[in-house]
Amino acid sequence: MYEHPGTPPDTVTVVWCTTERDERATARSMLLRTAADLLAVRASEIWLGHESGGRPYVGGAAGGLRVSVSHGRGAAAVAVSACTPVGVDIEAVRRLPGRALARSWFAGSEAEWLGTLPEGERATAFLWLWTQKESVGKALGRGLRGGGMRRPVPLPGRWPPAAGGIAPRPVPGSAGLASGAALLDGGRFVVGVATAPDPGPPGGPEGPCGPGGSAGGGNGAGSHGGWTPLVDGGRGPAGSGGGPRVVVRRVAAPAPG
């Protein structure tokens, strides 16, 4: 039973920001505030834990939501889903030997595709694929262990990709997995998002999608205060890519505490 108000079961919410502060602390605060805002509860009613493999989960008023966190190089991103395991990864676009790295670590078809692109676009394209691979590993709860870097992910239908939201598409050869990516802030960052089949509720308690699953979702005051969305980064059309609708929003970095 789905009982989380403000979090449609077919939607993955991705929130990101740039920051000059502690990126890990920024991501943690942003996750708690995003979950609180979606559920209309106070952030103090939510707590954050980690599974044995490192995957984060939320408890308290947000128990049962599926979450993922990414941070580094001046940016942070979080993903929240009501019903499906989710992964997110954000990377700053920078100079990289994209083709050489792809030949060493990626599937042959991906390295071949990178080789068809102009040299100046290969670093961005490499990160387009890398963020999806990281996201798939997070959604599965095992990172890139067990050959995750060579797991193929969907290639874009065109390059450079069209502006707009993310419509996850099926991961080749992996039933139930879907992933996608988007360029952010005029191409300064890449964010990847993935969803995976549901293996059961995170952290042990019954989630909102299981029988009788209710995880709070009270009517407390919204927690975001000065937490103002700056940009709605668009959304992928529902069901068009083989996965849930993804909504991407940029926000101002949360204040410490």
Backbone torsions as a table, in degrees:
resi	resn	phi	psi	omega
1	MET	NA	133.2	-179.5
2	TYR	-94.0	117.2	-175.1
3	GLU	-134.4	24.0	178.0
4	HIS	-98.2	100.8	178.6
5	PRO	-63.1	144.2	176.1
6	GLY	83.5	-3.9	179.8
7	THR	-128.1	83.1	-178.5
8	PRO	-54.9	138.1	-173.9
9	PRO	-65.7	-17.8	-179.1
10	ASP	-99.5	16.6	-174.3
11	THR	-124.9	135.1	168.5
12	VAL	-105.5	124.3	178.4
13	THR	-98.8	122.8	176.8
14	VAL	-113.8	124.8	179.1
15	VAL	-121.6	135.2	-178.9
16	TRP	-141.3	162.7	177.8
17	CYS	-155.2	160.5	166.0
18	THR	-95.0	153.0	-177.5
19	THR	-156.0	147.9	172.9
20	GLU	-106.7	2.8	180.0
21	ARG	-92.5	-171.2	175.5
22	ASP	-59.6	112.5	-173.5
23	GLU	-65.6	-37.0	-179.9
24	ARG	-65.2	-45.3	179.2
25	ALA	-66.0	-37.5	178.1
26	THR	-62.0	-44.8	-179.4
27	ALA	-63.8	-41.6	-179.9
28	ARG	-62.5	-46.8	179.9
29	SER	-63.5	-40.1	-178.9
30	MET	-66.3	-37.2	178.0
31	LEU	-63.6	-48.5	-178.7
32	LEU	-63.2	-40.1	-178.3
33	ARG	-72.9	-35.4	177.5
34	THR	-64.9	-47.2	178.4
35	ALA	-61.5	-42.8	-180.0
36	ALA	-63.7	-41.4	-179.6
37	ASP	-65.2	-42.1	180.0
38	LEU	-65.1	-34.7	-175.6
39	LEU	-96.7	-4.5	-178.3
40	ALA	58.4	47.2	174.3
41	VAL	-129.2	173.4	177.0
42	ARG	-81.9	144.4	178.7
43	ALA	-60.3	-28.9	179.7
44	SER	-67.5	-13.4	178.6
45	GLU	-88.5	1.7	-176.5
46	ILE	-121.5	140.6	174.0
47	TRP	-127.3	157.8	-175.2
48	LEU	-115.2	130.6	175.5
49	GLY	-130.8	179.5	-179.8
50	HIS	-136.4	137.9	174.3
51	GLU	-71.5	170.5	-176.8
52	SER	-60.0	-30.5	178.4
53	GLY	-83.8	-2.2	177.3
54	GLY	103.8	-10.9	-178.0
55	ARG	-68.2	132.1	-179.7
56	PRO	-76.2	153.0	170.5
57	TYR	-146.2	159.2	-179.2
58	VAL	-113.5	148.1	178.7
59	GLY	-129.2	-169.8	-175.8
60	GLY	72.4	-134.5	-176.8
61	ALA	-64.2	-19.4	-178.2
62	ALA	-105.1	10.3	-178.0
63	GLY	-53.7	132.1	-179.5
64	GLY	101.7	-22.7	173.5
65	LEU	-64.5	148.2	175.8
66	ARG	-101.7	132.7	-172.9
67	VAL	-136.9	160.1	174.2
68	SER	-150.4	154.2	-174.5
69	VAL	-136.9	144.6	174.0
70	SER	-145.0	144.0	178.2
71	HIS	-158.0	153.7	177.2
72	GLY	149.4	151.1	175.6
73	ARG	53.6	42.8	172.4
74	GLY	84.9	15.0	179.8
75	ALA	-145.8	157.9	175.9
76	ALA	-143.5	149.0	178.6
77	ALA	-145.8	148.1	174.5
78	VAL	-133.8	152.1	175.5
79	ALA	-128.6	139.0	-178.6
80	VAL	-132.9	132.4	177.7
81	SER	-136.2	145.3	179.5
82	ALA	-79.0	-30.3	-167.4
83	CYS	-134.0	-10.1	-174.8
84	THR	-129.1	138.3	173.4
85	PRO	-55.6	137.6	-172.0
86	VAL	-134.8	151.1	174.4
87	GLY	-133.5	147.7	177.4
88	VAL	-140.4	145.8	175.6
89	ASP	-145.8	134.5	177.8
90	ILE	-123.5	137.9	-179.4
91	GLU	-136.3	140.8	171.9
92	ALA	-78.2	133.1	177.6
93	VAL	-71.0	130.8	-176.0
94	ARG	-152.7	171.3	-180.0
95	ARG	-68.7	125.4	179.2
96	LEU	-146.2	147.5	172.2
97	PRO	-79.4	71.8	-169.8
98	GLY	-56.4	-44.2	-176.8
99	ARG	-67.2	-42.4	179.9
100	ALA	-64.9	-41.8	178.9
101	LEU	-64.5	-41.0	179.9
102	ALA	-64.2	-39.6	178.4
103	ARG	-62.2	-33.3	-177.7
104	SER	-79.6	-33.1	-166.7
105	TRP	-122.8	-22.5	-172.8
106	PHE	-99.8	171.1	174.0
107	ALA	-62.6	151.2	-176.7
108	GLY	-58.4	-38.2	-179.3
109	SER	-64.6	-33.4	179.4
110	GLU	-72.5	-42.9	176.9
111	ALA	-62.7	-38.9	178.0
112	GLU	-63.4	-43.0	178.9
113	TRP	-62.4	-44.2	178.5
114	LEU	-58.2	-37.4	-178.5
115	GLY	-66.4	-17.6	179.2
116	THR	-83.6	-10.6	-175.7
117	LEU	-90.4	154.0	173.9
118	PRO	-56.7	146.2	-175.2
119	GLU	-55.8	-37.8	-177.7
120	GLY	-69.2	-11.6	-179.1
121	GLU	-106.3	-3.1	-172.4
122	ARG	-71.8	-34.2	179.4
123	ALA	-63.2	-44.7	178.9
124	THR	-63.8	-42.3	-179.8
125	ALA	-65.9	-38.5	176.2
126	PHE	-59.3	-45.3	-179.9
127	LEU	-69.1	-29.2	174.5
128	TRP	-57.9	-43.8	178.1
129	LEU	-75.8	-43.2	-177.4
130	TRP	-58.4	-45.2	-177.9
131	THR	-64.6	-33.3	176.2
132	GLN	-67.7	-42.0	179.3
133	LYS	-62.9	-44.3	176.4
134	GLU	-60.3	-42.7	-178.0
135	SER	-65.7	-40.8	177.9
136	VAL	-61.8	-45.0	178.8
137	GLY	-60.6	-38.1	177.9
138	LYS	-69.2	-41.5	179.7
139	ALA	-62.7	-33.5	178.4
140	LEU	-80.5	-15.7	179.1
141	GLY	80.7	18.5	-179.1
142	ARG	-133.9	8.9	178.6
143	GLY	62.6	-147.2	-176.9
144	LEU	-95.5	11.8	178.5
145	ARG	-64.7	152.9	175.8
146	GLY	72.9	34.6	175.8
147	GLY	85.0	22.5	-177.0
148	GLY	-61.9	-30.5	-179.3
149	MET	-71.0	-26.5	179.3
150	ARG	-92.6	-1.1	175.3
151	ARG	-69.4	118.9	-178.8
152	PRO	-63.6	145.6	172.7
153	VAL	-123.1	162.9	-176.6
154	PRO	-61.4	132.5	173.2
155	LEU	-83.0	149.3	179.3
156	PRO	-66.8	147.1	178.2
157	GLY	-68.2	-22.0	177.9
158	ARG	-150.4	157.3	176.8
159	TRP	-140.8	131.2	-1.8
160	PRO	-63.1	153.0	-178.8
161	PRO	-68.9	153.8	177.4
162	ALA	-68.5	147.7	176.1
163	ALA	-68.7	154.3	178.8
164	GLY	134.8	-161.0	-176.3
165	GLY	-84.5	-168.5	-179.5
166	ILE	-109.8	127.3	173.2
167	ALA	-115.9	94.2	-177.9
168	PRO	-55.3	140.2	177.9
169	ARG	-118.2	157.9	-178.1
170	PRO	-57.4	138.2	174.2
171	VAL	-78.1	124.5	-175.5
172	PRO	-55.4	129.4	175.2
173	GLY	73.8	10.3	-177.5
174	SER	-130.3	95.1	-175.6
175	ALA	-59.8	130.3	175.4
176	GLY	88.2	-14.2	178.0
177	LEU	-88.6	142.9	175.2
178	ALA	-143.6	148.0	179.7
179	SER	-151.1	162.1	177.5
180	GLY	-163.6	173.3	-179.0
181	ALA	-149.2	165.3	178.3
182	ALA	-150.2	150.7	171.3
183	LEU	-87.6	138.3	-177.9
184	LEU	-120.9	153.9	172.7
185	ASP	53.5	50.2	177.3
186	GLY	67.3	25.1	178.7
187	GLY	92.6	7.0	178.6
188	ARG	-74.8	-25.8	-178.2
189	PHE	-135.2	157.0	171.7
190	VAL	-123.8	135.9	174.3
191	VAL	-121.8	132.9	175.2
192	GLY	-112.7	146.8	-178.8
193	VAL	-136.5	141.2	177.1
194	ALA	-141.6	152.1	173.7
195	THR	-126.7	151.3	-175.6
196	ALA	-132.5	163.2	174.6
197	PRO	-59.9	149.8	-176.2
198	ASP	-83.9	112.4	-179.6
199	PRO	-87.9	-3.2	-175.2
200	GLY	134.6	169.1	-174.5
201	PRO	-66.8	141.4	179.8
202	PRO	-72.7	144.6	172.5
203	GLY	71.0	1.8	175.1
204	GLY	106.5	-48.7	-175.3
205	PRO	-71.5	156.7	179.6
206	GLU	-61.1	130.4	-179.2
207	GLY	-87.9	178.0	-175.1
208	PRO	-72.2	-12.3	-176.6
209	CYS	-100.5	-6.6	179.3
210	GLY	-86.5	176.7	-179.6
211	PRO	-60.0	122.1	176.8
212	GLY	69.4	12.8	-173.6
213	GLY	-68.9	117.4	174.1
214	SER	-134.5	129.2	-175.4
215	ALA	-126.1	45.3	177.2
216	GLY	92.9	-118.7	-177.3
217	GLY	72.0	46.4	-177.3
218	GLY	-73.8	-169.6	-175.0
219	ASN	-110.2	29.6	179.6
220	GLY	-67.4	170.6	-179.2
221	ALA	-67.7	147.8	174.1
222	GLY	-60.9	148.6	-169.2
223	SER	-103.3	1.4	-165.4
224	HIS	-86.3	-15.3	174.2
225	GLY	49.5	-105.8	178.0
226	GLY	-86.9	18.3	-174.3
227	TRP	-85.5	84.9	-169.8
228	THR	-110.1	120.1	175.1
229	PRO	-59.6	134.9	179.3
230	LEU	-95.1	-40.4	-174.8
231	VAL	-143.0	134.1	167.8
232	ASP	-91.5	110.6	-173.5
233	GLY	-77.0	7.0	177.7
234	GLY	95.2	175.3	-178.4
235	ARG	-144.7	150.7	173.1
236	GLY	-79.3	144.7	179.1
237	PRO	-62.7	139.6	-176.4
238	ALA	-57.8	128.1	172.7
239	GLY	73.5	-0.5	-174.1
240	SER	-79.2	-20.0	-174.0
241	GLY	-116.8	9.7	179.3
242	GLY	89.9	3.6	179.6
243	GLY	-143.6	-177.0	-179.8
244	PRO	-64.7	162.3	170.5
245	ARG	-65.0	138.9	178.2
246	VAL	-117.1	125.8	175.7
247	VAL	-108.6	125.1	-179.2
248	VAL	-113.0	126.3	179.2
249	ARG	-131.2	138.7	171.7
250	ARG	-96.5	138.4	179.0
251	VAL	-130.3	165.8	171.0
252	ALA	-72.2	143.6	179.5
253	ALA	-58.7	133.1	-179.7
254	PRO	-67.0	148.3	176.2
255	ALA	-68.2	151.5	179.5
256	PRO	-57.9	149.5	175.0
257	GLY	97.4	NA	NA
